[in-house]
Amino acid sequence: MKHLIPSMLMAAALTACGAKSSSTGGTGPTGGGDGSGTAVAPPGGGGASTADLLAAETAAYDQAKPVFDKYCAGCHAQGGPKATDKTLAHLDITSYPFGGHHVATMGPTIKHVLGIDGSKPIMPKNAPGSVQGDELALVASWAAAWQAADDAGAHPEVDADHDHDEDVDEH
């Protein structure tokens, strides 16, 4: 059962984000190969491999990237008009996988600041709660795929110890 949950999360994330077949042109775990975006179980009938989970995460990110660019890049991408050393140290979306000290909790952190987890949205900084509807669903699908990969140990261990009491408004 423990290995089934990440596979179920991956399938849900792929279905929700409408992932297309992989750029390698196959009928791999990110799509049926017919461009329909229908998720298929990874070969072998067991839990998804970390490579499959990372591929699903990347496919979900590719779908959500325009949302991250629209709402987050101004403060959290190098060259963004409001980017500072502090905002980039928290989260740097200049390239994927993201950087910053929140990298070890990236999925849950983004779900929290956008209110996907049921909390009050606190981001984007100048318009909290403005990421809505289909755009929010794309980010939620990416976060689910990120979590499935993380739960399977696909992400490297990172020390994410940081105190936000002093700089919560700088995210």
C-alpha positions as CSV (number, residue, x, y, z in Angstrom):
1,M,0.0,0.0,0.0
2,K,2.9,2.4,0.9
3,H,4.2,2.2,-2.7
4,L,0.8,2.4,-4.3
5,I,0.1,5.9,-2.9
6,P,2.9,7.7,-4.8
7,S,1.8,6.0,-8.0
8,M,-1.8,7.1,-7.4
9,L,-0.6,10.6,-6.7
10,M,1.4,10.6,-9.9
11,A,-1.5,9.4,-12.0
12,A,-3.8,12.0,-10.4
13,A,-1.3,14.7,-11.0
14,L,-0.7,13.7,-14.6
15,T,-4.4,13.5,-15.3
16,A,-5.1,16.8,-13.7
17,C,-2.4,18.7,-15.5
18,G,-3.1,17.1,-18.9
19,A,0.4,15.9,-19.4
20,K,1.3,15.0,-22.9
21,S,3.5,12.2,-24.1
22,S,7.2,12.7,-23.4
23,S,9.4,14.5,-25.8
24,T,11.3,11.3,-26.4
25,G,8.3,10.3,-28.4
26,G,7.4,7.1,-26.6
27,T,4.4,5.8,-24.8
28,G,6.1,6.3,-21.5
29,P,4.6,7.1,-18.1
30,T,3.8,10.6,-18.9
31,G,1.2,9.9,-21.6
32,G,-0.4,7.4,-23.9
33,G,1.7,8.4,-26.8
34,D,-1.4,9.6,-28.7
35,G,-1.2,13.2,-27.5
36,S,-4.4,12.8,-25.5
37,G,-2.6,13.5,-22.2
38,T,-4.1,10.4,-20.6
39,A,-1.8,9.1,-17.9
40,V,-0.8,5.5,-18.1
41,A,0.7,3.3,-15.4
42,P,4.4,2.8,-15.5
43,P,5.6,-0.5,-16.9
44,G,6.0,-3.4,-14.6
45,G,2.7,-3.1,-12.7
46,G,4.4,-1.9,-9.5
47,G,5.1,1.4,-8.0
48,A,6.6,4.1,-10.2
49,S,10.4,4.4,-10.3
50,T,12.0,7.6,-9.2
51,A,12.8,8.3,-12.8
52,D,9.1,8.0,-13.7
53,L,8.1,10.2,-10.8
54,L,10.7,12.9,-11.7
55,A,9.5,12.7,-15.3
56,A,5.9,13.2,-14.2
57,E,7.0,16.1,-11.9
58,T,8.8,17.7,-14.9
59,A,5.8,17.3,-17.1
60,A,3.6,18.9,-14.5
61,Y,6.1,21.7,-14.1
62,D,6.1,22.3,-17.8
63,Q,2.3,22.8,-17.7
64,A,2.6,25.1,-14.6
65,K,5.6,27.1,-15.8
66,P,3.6,29.9,-17.4
67,V,1.8,30.4,-14.1
68,F,5.1,30.6,-12.1
69,D,6.4,33.0,-14.8
70,K,3.3,35.2,-14.6
71,Y,2.9,35.4,-10.8
72,C,6.3,34.5,-9.2
73,A,9.1,35.4,-11.5
74,G,9.0,39.1,-10.8
75,C,10.4,38.5,-7.3
76,H,11.7,34.9,-7.5
77,A,13.7,34.8,-10.8
78,Q,17.1,36.3,-11.4
79,G,16.6,39.5,-13.3
80,G,13.0,39.9,-12.1
81,P,12.1,43.6,-11.4
82,K,11.4,43.0,-7.7
83,A,13.9,40.1,-7.2
84,T,16.3,40.6,-4.3
85,D,19.0,38.5,-2.8
86,K,16.6,37.7,0.0
87,T,13.7,36.6,-2.2
88,L,16.0,34.5,-4.4
89,A,17.5,32.9,-1.3
90,H,14.0,31.8,-0.3
91,L,12.9,30.6,-3.7
92,D,14.7,30.9,-7.1
93,I,12.6,29.8,-10.0
94,T,15.1,31.0,-12.6
95,S,15.6,27.3,-13.7
96,Y,14.1,24.0,-12.8
97,P,14.4,22.3,-10.4
98,F,14.0,25.4,-8.3
99,G,16.6,26.7,-5.9
100,G,16.6,28.4,-2.6
101,H,16.4,27.2,1.0
102,H,12.8,26.1,0.6
103,V,13.8,23.5,-2.0
104,A,13.4,20.6,0.5
105,T,9.7,21.6,1.1
106,M,9.0,23.2,-2.2
107,G,5.6,21.5,-2.9
108,P,4.0,22.1,0.5
109,T,5.5,25.6,0.7
110,I,4.0,26.7,-2.6
111,K,0.7,25.0,-1.7
112,H,0.7,27.0,1.6
113,V,1.6,30.4,0.2
114,L,-1.0,30.1,-2.6
115,G,-3.7,28.8,-0.2
116,I,-4.0,25.4,-2.0
117,D,-3.7,23.7,1.4
118,G,-6.8,25.6,2.7
119,S,-4.8,28.3,4.4
120,K,-5.2,32.0,3.5
121,P,-3.1,32.9,0.5
122,I,-0.2,35.1,1.2
123,M,1.3,35.2,-2.3
124,P,1.9,36.8,-4.7
125,K,3.0,39.5,-2.4
126,N,1.1,42.4,-4.0
127,A,-2.0,40.4,-4.9
128,P,-2.5,37.4,-2.5
129,G,-5.0,35.0,-3.8
130,S,-4.8,36.2,-7.4
131,V,-3.7,32.8,-8.7
132,Q,-7.1,31.1,-9.2
133,G,-9.0,28.6,-11.3
134,D,-7.2,26.7,-14.0
135,E,-3.9,28.4,-13.2
136,L,-4.1,27.4,-9.5
137,A,-5.0,23.9,-10.6
138,L,-1.9,23.6,-12.7
139,V,0.3,24.6,-9.7
140,A,-1.6,22.2,-7.5
141,S,-1.0,19.4,-10.0
142,W,2.7,20.2,-10.1
143,A,2.8,20.3,-6.2
144,A,1.2,16.8,-6.1
145,A,3.7,15.4,-8.6
146,W,6.5,17.1,-6.7
147,Q,5.2,15.5,-3.4
148,A,4.9,12.0,-5.0
149,A,8.5,12.2,-6.2
150,D,9.7,13.5,-2.9
151,D,7.8,10.8,-1.0
152,A,9.6,8.2,-3.1
153,G,13.0,9.7,-2.2
154,A,13.6,11.1,-5.7
155,H,14.8,14.5,-4.5
156,P,18.2,15.0,-2.9
157,E,18.3,15.6,0.9
158,V,18.7,19.3,1.6
159,D,19.1,21.1,4.9
160,A,16.2,23.6,4.9
161,D,16.6,25.0,8.4
162,H,15.6,28.6,8.3
163,D,13.8,31.0,10.7
164,H,11.1,33.1,9.0
165,D,10.1,35.2,12.0
166,E,12.2,38.1,10.8
167,D,11.5,38.1,7.1
168,V,8.1,36.6,6.4
169,D,7.1,39.6,4.3
170,E,10.0,39.2,1.9
171,H,8.9,36.0,0.2
